[in-house]
Amino acid sequence: MTTERIRGRTARRRVNRMRELEGRVERLEEELRWLRRAVEANGERVGAKAVGRCPNCGEGLLSASGSELRCSSCGYAKFL
């Protein structure tokens, strides 16, 4: 096999892999948008608003309800 044919195959594999990864990224972005909408809808239902990641544990969701911020994971709370 010639060097050019090998390079051509390698290039095609890379292109195919890039297309596969682009598809995965698009699906994950759509899932993330859906999850954000779900969190917002749930927050509206219970009267809380998602604020962001907890500054204490970094894993939980910090939500605001009235004048209180509370973490869903570690229980961190702060009053405003």
Secondary structure, DSSP 4 states (H G I P E B T S, - for coil): --HHHHHHHHHHHHHHHHHHHHHHHHHHHHHHHHHHHHHHHHHHHHT-EEEEE-TTTSSSEEEEETTEEEETTT--EEE-
